[in-house]
Amino acid sequence: MKKYKAIAFDLDDTLLDTTNLLVPMASRNACLAMIAEGLQCDVEICHQMRQDLSNQMSHPEIFEKIVKTFGCKNEKTAIAKAIQTFYSPEIPLRLPLMSGAEQNLQSLQGHYKLFLVTMGNFKTQQKKIQSLGISKYFKEAFIVDGLKGERKEMAFKKILQQENIRPDELLSIGNRLSSEIRDGKKCGAETCHFSYGEHEGETPQTSFDHPDFTITEHKELIKTCAL
């Protein structure tokens, strides 16, 4: 008998290699937006600082830190434009899934209810989903807006309620200890940490930040989580 009845996948750096495909340009454009508002720093230094702080704080906090560190003529406008630019990058018409991701989705779709639970700008995340061509694998996609204070915990609770399943019958898979793992654990779900991308060095900050499983590649998922 299967242990889980539903699986919730994160999108960025779990199914899509966002760190390598989208983040570099989004980061540079955010830095350029701040420089246009008077940031006293060149784009390379700004880009490097954002990268160095990426697994320690949120991007609104990062951009504020950069502005405070180097000084800026229009601080509030610079931060706001950086946030808008970073979270609303240009999305190519076609994007590739990470190696092994599609095979996992194809294999798991017939045995579990699959859900996509992603955080970010609604239109941007929708474009990513369309460019990846993955809607067919998921019963439902939840797009959570962290800038509005929303958490993935809300989506996980909706899944548990509408599927009428126990918390331990849901598996949450994602690359962020502070998001997919923490919020999954708060709901009583089991969790799998996909250790990848610019948040790979993230360290546990609460008692909920400890996953049941950890993988670094999709080819490890099914065996490690006994799916």
Secondary structure, 3 states (H helix, E strand, C coil): CCCCCEEEECCECCCECHHHHCHHHHHHHHHHHHHHCCCCCCHHHHHHHHHHHCCCCCHHHHHHHHHHHHCCCCHHHHHHHHHHHHHCCCCCCCCCCCCCHHHHHHHHHCCCEEEEEEECCHHHHHHHHHHHCCHHHCCEEEEECHHHCCCHHHHHHHHHHHHCCCHHHEEEEECCHHHHHHHHHHCCCEEEEECCCCCCCCCCCCCCCCCCEEECCHHHHHHHCCC
